[in-house]
Amino acid sequence: FKVLDKYIKKKDINVLEVGSGTGRFCIALAKKYPNKEIIGIDYTQESVDLSNKGAELLKLRNIEFIKADLFHLPYEDNAFDFVFENGVIEHFKNYQDAVNEMARVTKKGGMVAVNVNNWYCLPKTIEKKLLGKFYPFGYEKSFKHNELFNAFKEADLKNIEVYAYNPSNYVVRFFFFSKLIKK
């Protein structure tokens, strides 16, 4: 959330999360920015219902979750100041179509942010290769920096920045979650 939050500008009013899942990022944004309009879309009705219930319990009035397809977003061109996803587009071989659609609904001068797996995180890349079809998340692309840069460039986005977690982050997460699982 801290990484995502640092890119949201004061002037940004309309924020869209593509593939909002449980709604945790949208809800955190709605709580922190009561004057912004936060919308989360997800492909599953269960996720939308769960997220709307969470927003309702927290009495958040500036947030909405709807069922929608990330490849055919139900919004006009240039509708949002900030559009983001977290761990979604890497599950699609046609990820470029998703990036293009996110760019389409983003206002000129707005921002598109994606959080995807980093190919250079070798422990994660090796894990996926070793597990093959038994990898629990199905198809999941790990992006090389130039692949992500080119996807954004093809979507006609400007001022592109690509960052990556340090590969040791995966090792720390692995040991942390292993301890939780044992408990």
C-alpha positions in Angstrom: 0.0 0.0 0.0 2.8 2.4 0.8 4.3 2.0 -2.7 0.9 2.5 -4.3 0.0 5.4 -2.2 3.1 7.4 -3.0 2.0 7.7 -6.6 -1.5 9.0 -5.9 -1.5 12.8 -6.3 -3.6 15.3 -4.4 -5.4 16.3 -7.6 -6.4 12.8 -8.4 -10.1 12.4 -7.9 -11.2 9.2 -9.7 -9.3 6.0 -8.9 -9.9 2.6 -10.4 -8.5 -0.8 -9.3 -8.6 -3.5 -11.9 -9.0 -7.0 -10.3 -9.8 -5.7 -6.8 -10.2 -9.1 -5.2 -11.0 -8.6 -1.5 -11.0 -4.9 -1.9 -8.2 -4.3 0.6 -6.4 -1.6 -1.5 -9.5 0.2 -2.5 -10.8 0.2 1.1 -7.5 1.5 2.4 -7.5 4.3 -0.2 -11.2 5.2 0.5 -10.4 5.5 4.3 -7.3 7.6 3.7 -8.8 9.8 1.0 -12.5 10.5 1.8 -12.7 13.1 -1.0 -11.6 10.7 -3.8 -14.0 8.4 -5.7 -12.6 4.8 -5.5 -13.9 2.1 -7.7 -12.8 -1.6 -7.7 -13.7 -4.0 -10.4 -13.4 -7.8 -10.3 -14.5 -10.6 -12.5 -16.1 -12.7 -9.7 -19.3 -11.7 -8.0 -18.1 -13.3 -4.8 -15.2 -10.8 -4.6 -17.5 -7.9 -5.4 -20.0 -8.9 -2.8 -17.3 -9.4 -0.1 -15.7 -6.0 -1.0 -19.0 -4.1 -0.9 -19.8 -5.7 2.5 -16.5 -4.6 3.9 -17.0 -1.0 2.6 -20.6 -1.1 4.0 -19.3 -2.3 7.5 -16.8 0.5 7.5 -19.5 3.0 6.4 -17.4 4.2 3.4 -19.4 6.4 1.1 -16.7 7.1 -1.5 -16.2 3.6 -2.8 -17.9 1.1 -5.1 -17.2 -2.4 -6.3 -18.7 -3.8 -9.5 -18.4 -7.0 -11.5 -16.6 -6.2 -14.8 -14.1 -7.7 -17.3 -10.7 -6.0 -17.3 -10.5 -6.5 -21.1 -13.8 -4.6 -21.6 -14.0 -2.0 -18.9 -17.4 -0.4 -18.7 -16.1 3.2 -18.7 -15.6 5.9 -21.3 -12.1 6.9 -22.5 -10.2 9.2 -20.1 -12.5 8.5 -17.1 -9.9 8.0 -14.3 -6.9 9.9 -12.9 -5.3 6.8 -11.5 -5.7 3.2 -12.6 -3.9 0.3 -11.0 -3.8 -3.4 -10.6 -2.0 -5.7 -8.2 -1.1 -9.2 -9.3 -3.6 -9.6 -12.1 -2.3 -9.1 -15.6 0.5 -11.7 -15.2 -2.2 -14.4 -15.2 -3.1 -13.6 -18.9 -1.1 -14.3 -22.0 -2.8 -11.4 -23.6 -1.6 -9.0 -20.9 -1.0 -6.3 -23.5 -4.7 -6.1 -24.1 -5.2 -5.4 -20.4 -2.6 -2.7 -20.3 -4.2 -1.1 -23.4 -7.6 -1.1 -21.7 -6.2 0.4 -18.5 -4.5 3.1 -20.5 -7.7 3.8 -22.5 -9.7 4.7 -19.4 -6.9 6.8 -17.9 -7.1 10.5 -18.4 -4.3 12.3 -20.3 -1.7 13.1 -17.6 -3.1 10.4 -15.4 -1.2 7.3 -14.2 -1.4 3.5 -14.7 0.4 1.4 -12.1 0.9 -2.3 -12.2 2.4 -4.7 -9.7 3.5 -7.9 -11.4 6.0 -10.7 -10.7 9.6 -9.8 -11.4 11.5 -12.3 -13.6 14.7 -11.3 -11.9 13.4 -12.7 -8.6 15.1 -16.0 -9.4 13.7 -18.0 -6.4 10.2 -17.2 -7.6 11.0 -17.9 -11.2 12.7 -21.2 -10.3 9.8 -22.2 -8.1 7.3 -21.8 -10.9 9.5 -23.8 -13.3 10.0 -26.6 -10.9 6.3 -26.9 -10.0 5.1 -26.5 -13.6 1.4 -27.4 -13.9 1.3 -27.9 -10.1 2.0 -24.2 -9.4 -1.0 -23.2 -7.3 -1.7 -20.0 -9.2 -2.0 -21.5 -12.7 -0.4 -19.5 -15.5 1.6 -16.6 -14.1 4.1 -14.6 -16.2 7.1 -13.1 -14.5 8.1 -9.9 -16.4 11.5 -8.8 -17.4 11.9 -5.0 -17.1 12.0 -4.4 -20.8 8.8 -6.4 -21.4 6.8 -4.3 -19.0 8.4 -1.1 -20.4 7.5 -2.1 -23.9 3.9 -3.0 -22.9 3.4 0.5 -21.5 5.1 2.1 -24.5 2.8 0.2 -26.8 -0.2 1.5 -24.8 1.2 5.0 -25.6 1.9 5.7 -22.0 4.6 8.3 -21.2 7.1 8.8 -18.3 7.5 5.1 -17.7 9.2 3.9 -14.6 9.9 0.2 -13.8 10.9 -0.9 -10.4 11.6 -4.3 -8.9 11.7 -5.8 -5.5 15.0 -7.2 -4.4 15.1 -11.0 -5.0 15.9 -11.4 -1.3 12.3 -10.2 -0.6 11.0 -13.5 -1.9 13.3 -15.5 0.5 12.1 -13.4 3.5 8.4 -13.8 2.5 8.9 -17.6 2.0 10.4 -18.1 5.5 7.8 -15.8 7.1 4.8 -17.6 5.5 6.4 -21.0 6.2 6.4 -20.2 9.9 2.7 -19.1 9.7 1.7 -22.3 7.9 3.4 -24.4 10.6 1.5 -22.6 13.3 
